[in-house]
């Protein structure tokens, strides 16, 4: 399955499989590294991991980032570092000072 990651300050990115998102992300567990600009430098090198499981669910994991991962929902939900959370397609994540909307193709 393909993930489309849409950011507020740069072009969208499409990846097959999982993504490791951050300022200078490592390829964690074979995930595609997706480097994004962080104007206030609030984004960790590897900030968040986004995967699709065998059932087609989107899983988001805070990669023990300094400023956390928050679901931009009502009410907002702060993710627990290292614990995968299932999100719906179209959910927006707040990653430090960057917004990322995750969709599944």
ChimeraX commands (.cxc) that place a marker at each C-alpha (Angstrom):
marker #1 position 0.00,0.00,0.00 radius 0.5
marker #1 position 1.08,3.54,-0.67 radius 0.5
marker #1 position 1.15,6.39,1.85 radius 0.5
marker #1 position 0.77,10.01,0.79 radius 0.5
marker #1 position 2.23,12.48,3.29 radius 0.5
marker #1 position 1.11,16.08,2.82 radius 0.5
marker #1 position 3.04,18.81,4.64 radius 0.5
marker #1 position 2.13,22.43,5.32 radius 0.5
marker #1 position 5.48,23.87,4.19 radius 0.5
marker #1 position 6.72,21.63,1.38 radius 0.5
marker #1 position 5.54,19.31,-1.41 radius 0.5
marker #1 position 3.73,16.05,-0.67 radius 0.5
marker #1 position 5.65,12.78,-0.60 radius 0.5
marker #1 position 4.40,9.32,-1.64 radius 0.5
marker #1 position 6.05,6.20,-0.23 radius 0.5
marker #1 position 5.37,2.49,-0.56 radius 0.5
marker #1 position 5.50,0.72,2.78 radius 0.5
marker #1 position 6.57,2.70,5.83 radius 0.5
marker #1 position 8.13,6.12,6.33 radius 0.5
marker #1 position 10.57,7.51,8.88 radius 0.5
marker #1 position 9.92,11.27,9.07 radius 0.5
marker #1 position 12.23,13.90,10.57 radius 0.5
marker #1 position 14.84,16.60,9.91 radius 0.5
marker #1 position 17.51,14.02,8.91 radius 0.5
marker #1 position 15.78,10.66,9.42 radius 0.5
marker #1 position 17.46,7.29,9.55 radius 0.5
marker #1 position 15.99,4.40,7.55 radius 0.5
marker #1 position 14.53,2.69,10.62 radius 0.5
marker #1 position 13.58,-0.94,9.93 radius 0.5
marker #1 position 13.72,-0.44,6.15 radius 0.5
marker #1 position 11.26,2.49,6.18 radius 0.5
marker #1 position 11.74,5.21,3.57 radius 0.5
marker #1 position 13.44,8.25,5.15 radius 0.5
marker #1 position 11.44,11.45,4.54 radius 0.5
marker #1 position 13.36,14.63,5.40 radius 0.5
marker #1 position 11.24,17.71,6.10 radius 0.5
marker #1 position 12.13,21.28,7.00 radius 0.5
marker #1 position 11.42,22.41,10.55 radius 0.5
marker #1 position 11.39,26.23,10.63 radius 0.5
marker #1 position 11.70,26.37,14.43 radius 0.5
marker #1 position 13.93,23.25,14.60 radius 0.5
marker #1 position 11.31,21.54,16.79 radius 0.5
marker #1 position 11.45,18.35,14.71 radius 0.5
marker #1 position 13.80,15.57,15.83 radius 0.5
marker #1 position 16.21,13.91,13.40 radius 0.5
marker #1 position 13.90,10.88,13.26 radius 0.5
marker #1 position 10.62,12.14,14.74 radius 0.5
marker #1 position 7.86,9.71,13.75 radius 0.5
marker #1 position 7.36,6.35,12.02 radius 0.5
marker #1 position 4.33,5.78,9.79 radius 0.5
marker #1 position 3.42,2.26,8.62 radius 0.5
marker #1 position 0.57,0.30,7.06 radius 0.5
marker #1 position -0.13,-3.06,8.70 radius 0.5
marker #1 position -1.29,-6.27,7.01 radius 0.5
marker #1 position -4.93,-5.22,7.56 radius 0.5
marker #1 position -4.46,-1.88,5.75 radius 0.5
marker #1 position -4.51,0.20,8.95 radius 0.5
marker #1 position -2.23,3.24,9.31 radius 0.5
marker #1 position 0.05,3.00,12.35 radius 0.5
marker #1 position 1.90,6.02,13.73 radius 0.5
marker #1 position 4.71,5.71,16.29 radius 0.5
marker #1 position 6.48,8.60,18.05 radius 0.5
marker #1 position 10.17,7.71,17.58 radius 0.5
marker #1 position 10.98,9.07,21.06 radius 0.5
marker #1 position 11.01,12.61,19.66 radius 0.5
marker #1 position 11.93,15.63,21.81 radius 0.5
marker #1 position 8.70,17.55,21.10 radius 0.5
marker #1 position 6.25,14.69,20.67 radius 0.5
marker #1 position 3.60,13.73,18.14 radius 0.5
marker #1 position 0.07,15.04,18.50 radius 0.5
marker #1 position -3.02,14.06,16.53 radius 0.5
marker #1 position -4.69,17.29,15.38 radius 0.5
marker #1 position -8.12,15.99,16.38 radius 0.5
marker #1 position -10.79,17.34,18.71 radius 0.5
marker #1 position -9.70,16.85,21.40 radius 0.5
marker #1 position -6.00,16.65,20.48 radius 0.5
marker #1 position -4.27,13.38,21.40 radius 0.5
marker #1 position -0.61,13.18,22.41 radius 0.5
marker #1 position 1.00,9.88,21.36 radius 0.5
marker #1 position 3.04,7.80,23.79 radius 0.5
marker #1 position 6.64,7.41,22.52 radius 0.5
marker #1 position 7.35,3.94,21.16 radius 0.5
marker #1 position 3.70,2.84,21.18 radius 0.5
marker #1 position 2.06,2.41,17.73 radius 0.5
marker #1 position -1.34,4.12,17.38 radius 0.5
marker #1 position -3.91,3.38,14.68 radius 0.5
marker #1 position -5.13,6.51,12.88 radius 0.5
marker #1 position -7.73,7.10,10.19 radius 0.5
marker #1 position -6.69,8.12,6.68 radius 0.5
marker #1 position -6.81,11.91,6.41 radius 0.5
marker #1 position -5.61,12.48,10.00 radius 0.5
marker #1 position -3.26,15.42,10.50 radius 0.5
marker #1 position -0.26,15.01,12.81 radius 0.5
marker #1 position 1.50,17.88,14.57 radius 0.5
marker #1 position 5.21,17.07,14.55 radius 0.5
marker #1 position 6.91,19.82,16.54 radius 0.5
marker #1 position 6.23,22.83,14.29 radius 0.5
marker #1 position 5.19,20.89,11.17 radius 0.5
marker #1 position 1.74,19.57,10.15 radius 0.5
marker #1 position 1.57,16.29,8.21 radius 0.5
marker #1 position -1.65,14.79,6.83 radius 0.5
marker #1 position -1.47,11.03,6.23 radius 0.5
marker #1 position -3.50,9.35,3.49 radius 0.5
marker #1 position -3.59,5.84,2.10 radius 0.5
marker #1 position -3.73,5.07,-1.63 radius 0.5
marker link #1:1,2 radius 0.2
marker link #1:2,3 radius 0.2
marker link #1:3,4 radius 0.2
marker link #1:4,5 radius 0.2
marker link #1:5,6 radius 0.2
marker link #1:6,7 radius 0.2
marker link #1:7,8 radius 0.2
marker link #1:8,9 radius 0.2
marker link #1:9,10 radius 0.2
marker link #1:10,11 radius 0.2
marker link #1:11,12 radius 0.2
marker link #1:12,13 radius 0.2
marker link #1:13,14 radius 0.2
marker link #1:14,15 radius 0.2
marker link #1:15,16 radius 0.2
marker link #1:16,17 radius 0.2
marker link #1:17,18 radius 0.2
marker link #1:18,19 radius 0.2
marker link #1:19,20 radius 0.2
marker link #1:20,21 radius 0.2
marker link #1:21,22 radius 0.2
marker link #1:22,23 radius 0.2
marker link #1:23,24 radius 0.2
marker link #1:24,25 radius 0.2
marker link #1:25,26 radius 0.2
marker link #1:26,27 radius 0.2
marker link #1:27,28 radius 0.2
marker link #1:28,29 radius 0.2
marker link #1:29,30 radius 0.2
marker link #1:30,31 radius 0.2
marker link #1:31,32 radius 0.2
marker link #1:32,33 radius 0.2
marker link #1:33,34 radius 0.2
marker link #1:34,35 radius 0.2
marker link #1:35,36 radius 0.2
marker link #1:36,37 radius 0.2
marker link #1:37,38 radius 0.2
marker link #1:38,39 radius 0.2
marker link #1:39,40 radius 0.2
marker link #1:40,41 radius 0.2
marker link #1:41,42 radius 0.2
marker link #1:42,43 radius 0.2
marker link #1:43,44 radius 0.2
marker link #1:44,45 radius 0.2
marker link #1:45,46 radius 0.2
marker link #1:46,47 radius 0.2
marker link #1:47,48 radius 0.2
marker link #1:48,49 radius 0.2
marker link #1:49,50 radius 0.2
marker link #1:50,51 radius 0.2
marker link #1:51,52 radius 0.2
marker link #1:52,53 radius 0.2
marker link #1:53,54 radius 0.2
marker link #1:54,55 radius 0.2
marker link #1:55,56 radius 0.2
marker link #1:56,57 radius 0.2
marker link #1:57,58 radius 0.2
marker link #1:58,59 radius 0.2
marker link #1:59,60 radius 0.2
marker link #1:60,61 radius 0.2
marker link #1:61,62 radius 0.2
marker link #1:62,63 radius 0.2
marker link #1:63,64 radius 0.2
marker link #1:64,65 radius 0.2
marker link #1:65,66 radius 0.2
marker link #1:66,67 radius 0.2
marker link #1:67,68 radius 0.2
marker link #1:68,69 radius 0.2
marker link #1:69,70 radius 0.2
marker link #1:70,71 radius 0.2
marker link #1:71,72 radius 0.2
marker link #1:72,73 radius 0.2
marker link #1:73,74 radius 0.2
marker link #1:74,75 radius 0.2
marker link #1:75,76 radius 0.2
marker link #1:76,77 radius 0.2
marker link #1:77,78 radius 0.2
marker link #1:78,79 radius 0.2
marker link #1:79,80 radius 0.2
marker link #1:80,81 radius 0.2
marker link #1:81,82 radius 0.2
marker link #1:82,83 radius 0.2
marker link #1:83,84 radius 0.2
marker link #1:84,85 radius 0.2
marker link #1:85,86 radius 0.2
marker link #1:86,87 radius 0.2
marker link #1:87,88 radius 0.2
marker link #1:88,89 radius 0.2
marker link #1:89,90 radius 0.2
marker link #1:90,91 radius 0.2
marker link #1:91,92 radius 0.2
marker link #1:92,93 radius 0.2
marker link #1:93,94 radius 0.2
marker link #1:94,95 radius 0.2
marker link #1:95,96 radius 0.2
marker link #1:96,97 radius 0.2
marker link #1:97,98 radius 0.2
marker link #1:98,99 radius 0.2
marker link #1:99,100 radius 0.2
marker link #1:100,101 radius 0.2
marker link #1:101,102 radius 0.2
marker link #1:102,103 radius 0.2
marker link #1:103,104 radius 0.2
marker link #1:104,105 radius 0.2
view
